[in-house]
C-alpha cells in the first residue's frame, strides 16, 4: 500500500500514485519502454504527516496565508517545508523504501544505481490542469540514504510558494491534495526533449517534437532553445525542421551529479534528431495517443540509440484561443524581435523586463512580461501580464505550457528580447506568428467584429456535437467551443477530489454536505452551458478508485473491478448514495436549472431502470416530468434489450463505446497483451451500435455516443448515417468532430439527391 512498482499501477491510480506515477504505470503496463521504478504512494505521505503529528500545524499556517502577499507566502512556505524536513519518517516506511530501492538496483544490475526522484501530486497531470513545475524533481540520486532524504524533500515541495498559489488559484483544497514520489532509474540521455502528439496550439494531427543534447531538463525548463520538428502523423512526412543554437545542456559530472554545461561548439548548431529518430518518436506518440484515447504531452530520451518515454500526460490547453485575423497588427510598427509562437493570440502593453525573481512585483495588470525564461515561481506575475516574451525556450517549455493554460499570448526563443526591448515601451505581440511589434495596437478591439465577419462561417449541423466533461473547472472552456451541450458529465471526479467516500458522508450524518458537494459542482457545468442540455451520469467509480478515499478502507478487493461492483448495480445496493445524487439534481431543478438530465450507467436489465426511477420519484423529482431520464448503453445486454428499455420509458440513451467494446469482445482495454484485439470497429460492436441507434430513432428517443469512437471520423460518418442524434467528444476534438458530422450530413443529402435524379 505504501510502495508500488510501476507494473502494479495504471492511469486509474492517481489517488495512490499521483498523476505522474499513475501514467508511468499505465505506460509500463501498455508495453511502452519506460525506465523501471516504483512509487512511494500518497498513502505513505499521509502516514508520515499523521504519525509525525504535523498535519494540523501545516493546515493552520495555510489558513492564514494571503497568497497575493508574495513575501508572506514565501515565508509561510519556508516554515512549512522546515517542519516537514525536520519531522521523523516512520521506521516501517523507511524499511519499505530501502527494500524497493535495493530490489531496483538488483533488477538493473547496478549497486546504488542512479535514480530520479520525481514528485507526483494527486492533483497533477489532470486533463484540465497540468500543475507544470509546481513540485520538485531531483536527478542522479544514489544510495538508499539519499533516496530517503530526497523523498522527504519531494514531500516538502508540495508546499513550495508556487504550488500553494497554484492550488488556491485553481480551487484545489490543500488538505485534499496529497503527494506521491516516483523513484525511477535515470535515463542517461544523449539527447532528450518533449513531444506533443498534436499541435498544442491548433489541435492539428501533427507531432510537434523538440529536442536538445543531454538530459531533457534543459528543454522543459527553457534553459535552451531546442530544435523544433513537425511530423505529419498521417504519413510520417517531416514537414518542418528548425535547428537552433543550443548553448547549454545538462549532463553528469564525475560524481554522477547533474550539471549544466556549455554545449561543445561543434554540436551547438548540429541537428539533434535524424529522420529515422523522428519517425520512431512519431510512431511511439501515435501509439501512446491511441492507448489513452486523447492527445498527450510526453517527455522522451534517447540513451545509446534506445528510445525511452519518461512521462505522459493529457494536453491541457487545446481549443483555448480563437484564431486572430492576419491583419490585426497592421496598425503597429516594425518587428522588434522574432521567436516561436508558443501561445496564440494578440496582446499589447508596456514592456516590463524581469531578470530576477525579486523584480516580479513590478508586473502590473496588462503589462508584457519579458524575461530570459519563466519559472514556476513566476506564475502569479504571469497571471497579471497580458503577454509573455522570453529569450530562451521552445513551444514545449514551462513558459509555453503555462501561457497556453492561462490563455495568455506568448512568444519564446527570441534570443535577445531582454536586451532589444526597452523598459516601459509599448509593444504588441503575436503569439501565433512569434512576432513582437513596436507600438500598442489601437485597433485590436475595433477589428474583432470584422474578424467574425470575414472569418470562417460557423458550421451548422442537424446532428448535435456535445462535450464530455469530467471536472467543473473545465466547463467554461468546453462551453467556449460552441458545443451543443454536455453528453457526459462524469460524477466520479467530484468524489475523488472531495477525498471522502460518499458512504462515509452518510455514515457520519453528513448527507446534506454530500448533496451540496454534488449540487455545487454540477451547477458550475449547468450554468456554463445553460440552457443547453447537460446529461449527468450517476456514480460509476470502480472499487479500486473508491478504495483510496477517506472511508474507503472497507471497499472489497475485486480481481477485475471493471466487471465488478460499479454503476447502477452498486447504487441499487447502496440506494442512499443514489438518492443523494437525485436530491442534488432536485435542488438544482428548484433553482431553475431545467437543462440537466439524469443518465444511469452500466444497466443490464430494464428492472434496474424501473428501480432507479422509483428512487428518483421518492425524493420528489419526477422522471420525464421534472427531469429527462436516460441511460448509458455499455453492456451488450442493454443494446440487445433496447426495445424493452424503450417500453418502460427513456428520454435518451448514450452509447459508451469504450466499455461496450471490451464487454462485447472480452478484451480488457487496459491489458497490453490483448490490446491489439480491442477495436470499436469490430462488426459485432458496430451491429450493436447500429441496432441501438435505429431502434431509438424509430421510437423518438434521443441517441448519443460518448465513447472514444465518437472522435473517430470514419466511425462518426457511419453513426450519422444510422441517424444518431448527437455525438459527444472531448472538448479539444469538438471542432474536428463538427466538421466530420457536417461532411457526413452533406454526403447523405447528396446521395439522396443523386438517387432522385437516377
C-alpha positions in Angstrom: 0.0 0.0 0.0 2.9 2.4 0.8 5.2 1.5 -2.1 4.1 0.2 -5.6 6.1 -0.9 -8.6 5.2 0.7 -11.9 3.9 -2.7 -13.1 1.2 -2.6 -10.4 -0.1 0.8 -11.3 -2.4 2.2 -14.0 -3.9 5.6 -15.0 -6.8 5.0 -12.6 -4.4 5.1 -9.7 -4.0 8.9 -9.4 -5.3 8.8 -5.9 -2.4 6.4 -5.0 0.4 7.3 -7.2 -0.4 10.9 -8.4 -0.6 11.9 -12.0 3.0 11.2 -13.0 3.2 7.9 -11.1 -0.1 6.6 -12.5 0.8 7.5 -16.0 4.3 5.8 -15.7 2.4 2.7 -14.5 0.0 3.0 -17.4 2.8 3.3 -19.9 4.7 0.3 -18.4 1.5 -1.9 -18.5 1.0 -0.8 -22.1 4.4 -2.1 -23.1 5.9 1.3 -23.8 9.6 1.4 -23.0 9.9 3.2 -19.6 12.9 3.2 -17.3 11.9 0.9 -14.3 11.0 2.2 -10.9 8.5 2.4 -8.1 6.2 4.9 -6.4 6.2 5.9 -2.7 2.4 6.4 -2.6 0.2 9.2 -1.4 -0.8 7.0 1.5 2.8 6.9 2.6 2.9 10.7 2.7 -0.4 10.7 4.6 1.0 8.2 7.1 4.1 10.4 7.5 2.2 13.6 8.2 -0.2 11.9 10.6 2.3 9.9 12.6 4.7 12.9 12.8 1.7 14.9 14.1 2.4 17.9 11.9 -0.7 18.0 9.7 -2.8 20.3 11.8 0.2 22.7 12.2 0.7 22.9 8.5 -3.0 23.5 7.7 -3.3 26.2 10.3 -0.4 28.1 8.6 -2.1 27.7 5.2 -5.3 29.1 6.6 -3.6 32.4 7.5 -1.9 32.9 4.1 -2.7 35.8 1.8 -1.4 34.4 -1.5 -1.2 37.8 -3.1 1.3 38.9 -0.4 4.4 37.4 -2.1 6.8 37.8 0.9 4.3 36.4 3.4 3.5 33.5 1.1 7.2 32.7 0.7 7.8 32.9 4.5 4.9 30.5 5.2 6.2 28.1 2.6 9.6 28.1 4.2 8.1 27.5 7.6 6.1 24.5 6.4 9.0 23.0 4.5 11.2 23.2 7.6 8.5 21.4 9.7 8.4 18.6 7.1 12.2 18.3 6.7 12.7 18.0 10.4 9.9 15.5 11.1 10.8 11.8 11.6 9.8 9.3 9.0 8.1 6.1 10.4 10.5 3.2 10.6 8.3 0.8 8.6 8.2 3.3 5.7 12.0 3.6 5.8 12.3 -0.2 5.6 9.8 -0.4 2.7 11.7 2.3 0.7 15.1 0.7 1.3 13.7 -2.7 0.2 12.2 -1.5 -3.0 15.3 0.6 -3.9 17.6 -2.4 -3.3 15.3 -4.6 -5.4 15.5 -2.0 -8.2 19.3 -2.0 -8.0 19.3 -5.8 -8.4 16.9 -5.6 -11.3 19.1 -3.2 -13.3 22.3 -4.9 -12.2 23.9 -1.9 -10.6 24.9 -1.2 -7.0 23.5 2.1 -5.7 22.0 2.8 -9.2 21.3 6.5 -10.0 17.6 7.3 -9.8 15.4 10.3 -10.5 13.2 11.3 -7.5 10.1 13.0 -9.0 7.1 14.5 -7.2 3.7 13.2 -8.3 0.9 15.1 -6.7 -2.6 13.6 -6.7 -4.0 16.7 -8.5 -1.2 16.7 -11.1 -1.3 16.0 -14.8 -5.1 16.0 -14.9 -6.9 16.7 -18.2 -7.7 20.3 -17.1 -4.7 21.3 -15.1 -1.1 20.4 -15.6 0.4 21.8 -12.4 3.6 22.1 -14.5 6.7 22.6 -12.4 4.9 23.1 -9.1 6.7 20.4 -7.2 10.4 19.3 -7.3 12.4 16.7 -9.2 15.9 15.6 -8.1 18.2 13.8 -10.6 21.1 11.4 -10.0 20.2 10.4 -6.5 22.3 7.3 -5.4 22.1 5.1 -2.4 19.2 4.3 -0.1 20.0 7.1 2.4 20.0 9.7 -0.3 16.8 8.3 -1.8 15.0 8.7 1.6 16.4 12.2 2.0 15.2 13.4 -1.3 11.8 11.7 -1.0 11.3 13.9 2.1 12.3 16.9 0.1 9.7 16.0 -2.5 7.1 15.8 0.2 8.1 19.3 1.4 7.9 20.6 -2.2 4.2 20.2 -2.1 4.3 23.4 -0.1 6.5 25.5 -2.4 5.1 29.0 -2.6 4.3 28.5 -6.3 2.4 25.3 -5.5 0.4 26.9 -2.7 -0.5 29.8 -5.0 -1.5 27.5 -7.9 -3.8 25.3 -5.8 -5.5 28.4 -4.3 -6.0 29.9 -7.8 -7.4 26.7 -9.2 -9.6 26.0 -6.2 -7.9 22.8 -5.1 -8.2 22.3 -1.3 -4.7 21.9 0.3 -6.0 19.2 2.6 -7.3 17.1 -0.3 -4.1 17.2 -2.4 -1.5 14.5 -1.4 1.8 13.8 -2.9 3.3 10.5 -4.1 7.0 10.2 -5.1 8.4 8.5 -8.2 11.7 6.7 -7.8 12.9 5.9 -11.3 16.1 4.6 -12.9 17.9 7.5 -14.5 18.0 7.6 -18.3 21.5 8.9 -19.0 20.3 10.6 -22.2 22.5 11.6 -25.1 19.6 13.6 -26.4 16.1 14.3 -25.0 13.1 16.5 -25.1 9.4 16.8 -25.4 6.7 15.6 -27.9 3.2 16.8 -28.2 1.2 14.2 -30.1 -0.9 17.0 -31.7 -0.1 20.7 -32.2 -0.9 22.1 -28.7 -2.0 25.5 -30.1 -4.2 24.3 -33.0 -5.0 20.7 -32.3 -3.8 19.6 -35.8 -2.8 16.0 -36.0 0.9 16.9 -36.3 3.5 15.5 -33.9 5.4 18.5 -32.5 8.8 17.4 -31.2 11.5 19.5 -29.5 14.9 18.1 -28.6 18.4 19.1 -27.4 21.6 17.5 -26.3 21.9 15.8 -22.9 19.1 15.5 -20.3 15.6 16.8 -21.1 15.7 19.2 -18.2 17.2 21.9 -20.4 14.2 21.7 -22.8 11.5 21.5 -20.1 12.9 24.3 -18.0 13.5 26.5 -21.1 17.3 26.9 -20.4 17.9 26.1 -24.1 16.0 26.9 -27.3 15.7 23.4 -28.7 15.5 22.1 -32.2 11.9 22.1 -33.4 10.4 19.4 -35.6 6.9 18.8 -37.0 5.8 15.4 -38.4 2.5 14.8 -40.2 1.1 11.8 -38.4 -0.9 10.6 -41.4 2.1 9.5 -43.5 5.1 10.4 -41.2 6.2 13.2 -43.5 8.6 15.5 -41.8 7.1 18.9 -42.7 9.4 21.2 -40.6 12.9 21.2 -39.2 14.2 24.2 -37.3 17.7 23.9 -36.0 18.5 26.2 -33.0 21.7 27.4 -31.5 21.7 25.1 -28.4 24.1 26.8 -26.0 23.8 24.7 -22.8 23.0 21.1 -21.8 22.6 19.1 -18.7 24.9 16.1 -18.2 26.7 14.2 -15.4 29.8 15.2 -13.7 32.4 12.7 -12.4 30.4 12.3 -9.1 27.2 11.4 -11.1 25.6 14.8 -10.3 23.5 16.5 -13.0 25.2 19.8 -14.0 24.6 22.5 -16.6 27.5 22.9 -19.1 28.2 24.6 -22.4 27.4 22.5 -25.5 30.6 21.7 -27.5 31.0 24.2 -30.3 30.6 21.6 -33.0 27.2 20.5 -31.6 25.6 23.9 -30.9 24.0 24.2 -34.4 24.1 20.5 -35.2 20.7 18.8 -35.8 19.8 16.7 -32.8 17.3 14.1 -34.3 17.7 12.2 -37.5 14.7 11.5 -39.8 14.7 7.9 -38.6 14.6 9.0 -34.9 11.8 11.5 -35.7 9.7 8.7 -37.3 10.4 6.4 -34.3 9.2 9.1 -31.9 6.1 9.9 -34.0 5.1 6.2 -34.1 5.5 6.0 -30.4 3.4 9.1 -30.0 0.7 7.7 -32.1 0.7 4.5 -30.0 0.5 6.5 -26.7 -2.3 8.7 -28.0 -4.3 5.6 -29.3 -3.8 3.9 -25.9 -5.0 6.9 -23.9 -7.7 7.9 -26.4 -6.6 11.6 -26.3 -3.7 13.9 -27.3 -0.7 13.6 -25.0 2.2 15.7 -23.8 5.2 13.4 -23.4 8.9 13.5 -22.4 11.4 11.3 -24.1 15.1 10.4 -24.1 17.5 8.5 -26.4 20.2 6.6 -24.4 22.6 4.9 -26.7 20.1 4.8 -29.6 17.4 3.3 -27.3 14.2 5.4 -27.0 12.5 5.7 -23.6 9.4 7.6 -22.5 9.9 9.4 -19.2 6.4 10.9 -18.8 3.0 11.2 -20.4 0.0 13.4 -19.5 -3.0 14.8 -21.3 -2.5 18.1 -23.1 -4.4 20.6 -21.0 -4.5 23.5 -23.4 -6.3 22.6 -26.6 -9.0 24.8 -28.0 -8.4 27.7 -25.7 -7.8 30.6 -28.0 -9.7 31.9 -31.1 -7.6 32.4 -34.2 -6.7 36.1 -34.7 -7.2 37.6 -38.1 -4.0 38.0 -40.1 -4.0 41.9 -40.3 -4.9 42.5 -36.7 -1.5 44.1 -36.1 -1.5 46.3 -39.2 -1.6 49.5 -37.1 1.6 48.9 -35.2 5.2 49.5 -36.3 8.2 47.4 -37.2 9.0 43.9 -35.9 11.4 44.3 -33.0 12.1 40.7 -32.2 11.2 37.3 -33.7 10.8 34.0 -31.9 8.5 31.0 -31.8 4.7 31.4 -31.5 4.0 29.4 -28.3 0.5 30.5 -27.2 -1.7 32.1 -29.9 -3.4 35.5 -29.6 -2.6 39.2 -29.7 -1.5 41.3 -26.7 -0.4 44.9 -26.3 1.1 46.6 -23.3 4.1 48.1 -21.6 7.3 46.1 -21.5 8.5 45.1 -18.1 11.8 43.2 -18.1 12.3 40.7 -15.3 15.9 39.4 -14.9 15.4 38.3 -11.2 12.6 36.9 -9.3 12.7 39.8 -6.9 11.5 42.0 -9.8 8.1 40.3 -10.2 6.3 42.9 -8.2 6.7 45.5 -11.0 4.4 43.4 -13.3 1.0 45.1 -13.3 -2.2 44.1 -14.9 -1.8 44.3 -18.7 2.0 44.5 -18.9 4.1 42.5 -21.3 6.4 40.3 -19.2 9.9 40.0 -20.9 12.3 37.6 -19.3 15.1 35.1 -20.1 12.8 32.2 -19.2 9.9 31.9 -16.8 10.0 29.6 -13.7 7.1 28.1 -11.7 7.7 30.9 -9.1 6.7 33.4 -11.7 3.1 32.1 -12.3 1.5 34.8 -10.0 3.1 37.5 -12.1 2.3 35.8 -15.4 -1.4 35.9 -14.5 -1.2 39.7 -14.3 0.6 40.0 -17.6 -1.3 40.3 -20.9 1.6 38.7 -22.8 4.9 36.8 -22.3 8.1 37.1 -24.2 11.3 35.0 -23.4 14.8 34.9 -24.7 15.1 31.1 -24.5 12.8 28.1 -24.7 10.7 26.2 -27.2 7.0 25.7 -27.6 7.1 22.8 -25.1 8.9 24.7 -22.3 7.5 26.0 -19.0 6.6 29.4 -20.3 4.7 27.9 -23.3 2.7 25.4 -21.3 1.7 27.8 -18.6 0.8 30.6 -21.1 -1.4 28.2 -23.1 -3.1 27.0 -19.9 -3.7 30.6 -18.7 -4.8 31.7 -22.2 -2.0 34.4 -22.4 -0.3 35.1 -25.8 3.4 34.1 -25.6 6.5 34.3 -27.8 9.5 32.2 -26.8 13.1 31.7 -28.0 13.6 35.2 -29.3 17.3 35.1 -28.3 17.7 38.7 -27.2 14.3 40.2 -26.2 15.5 41.2 -22.8 18.3 43.3 -24.4 16.4 44.6 -27.5 13.1 45.7 -25.9 13.1 48.8 -23.8 11.6 49.0 -20.3 8.1 50.7 -20.3 8.0 50.9 -24.1 4.7 49.9 -25.8 4.7 46.7 -27.9 2.2 44.3 -29.4 3.0 40.6 -29.7 1.5 38.0 -32.0 1.6 34.7 -30.1 0.7 32.7 -33.2 3.4 34.1 -35.6 6.0 34.6 -32.9 6.5 38.3 -33.5 6.8 41.4 -31.3 5.9 44.7 -32.9 6.8 48.3 -31.9 3.8 50.2 -30.6 0.5 49.4 -29.0 -2.3 48.2 -31.2 -5.2 50.7 -31.1 -7.5 48.8 -33.5 -7.4 45.4 -31.8 -10.8 45.8 -30.2 -12.3 47.5 -33.2 -11.3 44.8 -35.6 -12.7 41.9 -33.5 -16.2 42.1 -35.1 -14.6 42.2 -38.5 -12.7 39.0 -37.7 -16.0 37.3 -37.1 -17.5 38.7 -40.3 -14.6 37.7 -42.6 -13.6 34.5 -40.8 -14.8 31.1 -41.4 -18.6 30.8 -41.1 -19.8 28.7 -38.2 -20.6 25.1 -39.2 -24.3 24.2 -38.6 -25.3 20.6 -38.3 -28.5 18.8 -37.5 -26.6 16.2 -35.5 -25.6 17.9 -32.3 -22.0 17.9 -31.2 -21.6 17.9 -27.4 -18.7 17.8 -24.9 -17.6 15.2 -22.4 -16.8 16.9 -19.1 -15.0 15.4 -16.1 -14.3 18.4 -13.9 -16.3 21.5 -13.3 -13.2 23.6 -13.8 -13.2 22.6 -17.5 -16.9 23.7 -18.1 -16.3 27.2 -19.3 -13.6 26.1 -21.7 -15.8 23.3 -23.1 -18.7 25.7 -23.5 -16.5 28.1 -25.3 -16.1 25.6 -28.1 -19.7 26.1 -29.0 -20.7 22.6 -28.0 -24.4 21.9 -28.1 -24.4 20.7 -24.5 -22.8 18.1 -22.4 -23.3 14.5 -23.5 -21.5 13.1 -20.5 -20.9 14.8 -17.1 -18.9 12.3 -15.0 -19.6 12.2 -11.3 -16.5 10.2 -10.2 -14.0 13.1 -10.2 -16.3 15.1 -7.9 -15.9 12.3 -5.3 -12.2 11.7 -5.9 -11.4 15.4 -5.4 -13.6 15.6 -2.3 -11.4 12.9 -0.9 -14.2 11.3 1.1 -16.1 8.2 0.3 -19.8 9.1 -0.3 -20.8 6.3 2.1 -18.8 8.0 4.8 -20.7 11.2 4.4 -23.9 9.3 5.0 -22.5 7.2 7.8 -21.2 10.3 9.6 -24.6 12.0 9.3 -23.3 14.5 6.7 -25.8 13.7 4.0 -26.6 17.4 3.4 -22.9 18.1 2.8 -22.7 15.3 0.2 -25.8 16.7 -1.6 -24.3 20.2 -1.5 -20.9 18.9 -2.9 -22.6 17.3 -5.8 -25.1 20.2 -6.4 -22.4 22.9 -6.2 -20.1 21.2 -8.7 -22.9 20.2 -11.2 -24.3 23.7 -11.1 -21.0 25.1 -12.4 -21.4 23.0 -15.5 -25.1 23.5 -15.9 -24.6 27.2 -15.6 -21.8 27.4 -18.2 -24.0 25.6 -20.7 -27.4 26.9 -19.8 -29.9 26.4 -21.5 -28.2 23.7 -23.4 -28.7 20.2 -22.0 -26.2 18.6 -19.6 -26.5 14.8 -19.1 -25.3 13.9 -15.6 -24.2 10.3 -15.2 -24.7 8.9 -11.8 -21.8 7.5 -9.9 -19.8 4.8 -11.7 -16.4 4.5 -9.8 -14.9 1.0 -9.7 -14.0 -0.2 -6.2 -10.2 0.4 -6.9 -10.9 4.1 -7.2 -13.1 4.3 -4.1 -10.6 2.4 -2.0 -8.2 5.4 -1.9 -10.8 7.8 -0.4 -11.2 8.5 3.3 -13.7 5.9 4.5 -12.8 3.6 1.6 -10.8 1.1 3.6 -13.7 -1.3 3.6 -14.0 -1.4 -0.1 -13.9 -5.0 -1.5 -10.7 -6.1 -3.3 -12.0 -7.2 -6.7 -10.0 -9.2 -9.1 -11.4 -7.2 -12.0 -13.1 -4.0 -10.9 -14.2 -3.1 -14.4 -16.5 -6.2 -14.3 -17.4 -5.7 -10.7 -19.5 -3.7 -8.2 -19.9 -0.4 -10.1 -22.6 1.6 -11.8 -26.3 1.1 -11.2 -25.8 -2.4 -9.8 -23.8 -0.9 -6.9 -26.1 2.1 -6.4 -29.2 -0.1 -6.1 -27.3 -2.0 -3.3 -26.5 1.4 -1.7 -29.6 3.4 -2.5 -28.9 6.2 -0.1 -26.0 7.4 -2.2 -28.1 7.4 -5.4 -30.9 9.3 -3.5 -28.3 11.9 -2.5 -27.5 12.4 -6.2 -31.2 12.7 -7.1 -31.6 15.2 -4.2 -28.8 17.3 -5.6 -30.3 17.4 -9.0 -33.7 18.2 -7.4 -32.1 21.1 -5.6 -30.7 22.5 -8.9 -34.0 22.0 -10.6 -35.7 24.1 -7.9 -33.1 26.8 -8.6 -34.2 26.9 -12.3 -31.6 24.6 -13.8 -34.0 22.7 -16.0 -31.3 21.7 -18.5 -30.0 18.7 -16.5 -30.8 15.2 -17.5 -30.0 12.1 -15.4 -28.2 9.2 -17.0 -27.9 5.7 -15.4 -24.7 3.8 -16.1 -24.0 0.1 -16.7 -27.5 -1.2 -16.7 -28.0 -4.8 -17.8 -31.8 -5.1 -17.1 -34.8 -2.8 -17.5 -35.8 -3.7 -14.0 -32.7 -1.7 -12.8 -34.1 1.4 -14.6 -37.5 0.9 -13.0 -36.0 0.8 -9.5 -33.8 3.9 -10.2 -36.9 5.8 -11.4 -38.7 4.9 -8.2 -35.9 6.2 -6.0 -35.9 9.4 -8.1 -39.7 9.9 -7.5 -39.2 9.1 -3.8 -37.1 12.2 -3.3 -39.6 14.4 -5.1 -38.0 14.6 -8.6 -40.3 13.0 -11.2 -38.6 11.3 -14.2 -39.7 12.5 -17.6 -41.8 15.3 -16.0 -39.3 17.3 -13.9 -36.1 15.9 -15.5 -35.1 14.0 -18.6 -34.2 10.4 -17.6 -32.0 8.2 -19.7 -29.3 5.5 -19.6 -25.9 4.5 -20.9 -25.6 1.6 -23.3 -22.3 0.0 -22.3 -23.3 -3.7 -22.0 -24.3 -5.9 -24.9 -27.4 -6.9 -22.9 -28.6 -3.3 -22.9 -28.2 -3.0 -26.7 -29.9 -6.3 -27.3 -32.8 -5.4 -25.0 -33.1 -1.8 -26.0 -36.8 -2.3 -27.1 -37.7 -3.3 -23.5 -35.9 -0.2 -22.1 -37.8 2.0 -24.6 -41.1 0.3 -23.5 -40.6 1.3 -19.8 -39.8 4.8 -20.8 -36.4 6.6 -21.5 -35.8 10.1 -22.9 -32.4 9.4 -24.2 -29.5 6.9 -24.4 -25.8 7.4 -24.7 -23.5 4.7 -26.2 -20.4 4.2 -24.0 -18.4 2.5 -26.7 -15.2 2.1 -24.6 -17.0 -0.4 -22.2 -19.3 -1.7 -24.9 -16.3 -2.8 -27.0 -14.4 -4.5 -24.2 -17.5 -6.3 -22.9 -18.5 -7.4 -26.4 -15.1 -8.7 -27.3 -14.0 -9.9 -23.9 -10.9 -7.7 -24.2 -9.7 -5.8 -21.1 -8.8 -2.4 -22.7 -6.1 -1.9 -20.0 -4.3 -5.2 -20.8 -1.4 -4.7 -23.3 -1.4 -8.4 -24.1 -4.8 -8.2 -25.8 -4.8 -4.5 -26.8 -4.4 -5.4 -30.4 -7.8 -7.1 -30.4 -9.6 -4.0 -29.0 -11.4 -2.2 -31.8 -14.7 -0.3 -31.8 -15.0 -1.2 -35.5 -15.4 -4.9 -34.9 -18.5 -6.0 -36.8 -20.3 -7.2 -33.6 -19.7 -3.9 -31.8 -20.9 -1.9 -34.9 -24.0 -4.1 -35.1 -24.9 -3.4 -31.5 -24.3 0.4 -32.1 -26.4 0.4 -35.2 -29.2 -1.6 -33.6 -29.4 0.8 -30.6 -29.4 3.9 -32.8 -32.1 2.7 -35.2 -34.4 1.4 -32.5 -34.1 4.8 -30.7 -34.7 6.8 -33.8 -37.8 4.8 -34.6 -39.2 5.4 -31.1 -38.3 9.1 -31.0 -35.7 8.6 -28.2 -32.6 10.8 -28.4 -29.4 8.8 -29.0 -25.9 9.9 -28.5 -22.4 8.5 -28.2 -19.8 9.5 -25.6 -17.1 6.9 -26.0 -13.8 7.2 -27.9 -15.5 6.0 -31.2 -17.3 9.4 -31.2 -14.0 11.1 -32.1 -13.0 8.8 -35.0 -14.1 10.5 -38.2 -15.0 7.4 -40.4 -17.0 5.9 -37.5 -18.8 9.3 -36.9 -19.8 9.2 -40.6 -21.4 5.8 -40.0 -23.2 7.0 -36.9 -24.7 9.9 -38.7 -25.9 7.6 -41.4 -27.5 5.4 -38.8 -29.4 8.5 -37.6 -27.7 9.3 -34.3 -29.0 12.5 -32.6 -25.7 13.7 -31.1 -22.0 13.0 -30.8 -20.2 13.8 -27.6 -16.4 14.1 -27.6 -13.6 15.6 -25.5 -13.6 19.4 -25.8 -10.4 19.5 -27.8 -11.9 17.4 -30.6 -15.2 19.2 -30.9 -14.2 21.4 -33.9 -13.0 18.4 -35.9 -16.0 16.3 -35.0 -18.3 19.0 -36.1 -16.6 19.2 -39.5 -16.9 15.4 -39.8 -20.6 15.5 -38.9 -21.2 18.2 -41.4 -19.5 16.3 -44.2 -21.4 13.1 -43.3 -24.7 15.0 -43.4 -23.9 16.7 -46.7 -22.9 13.3 -48.2 -26.3 11.8 -47.1 -28.1 14.8 -48.7 -26.0 14.5 -51.9 -26.5 10.7 -52.2 -30.3 11.2 -51.7 -30.3 13.9 -54.4 -28.4 11.6 -56.8 -30.8 8.8 -56.3 -33.8 11.1 -57.2 -32.0 12.0 -60.4 -31.4 8.4 -61.4 
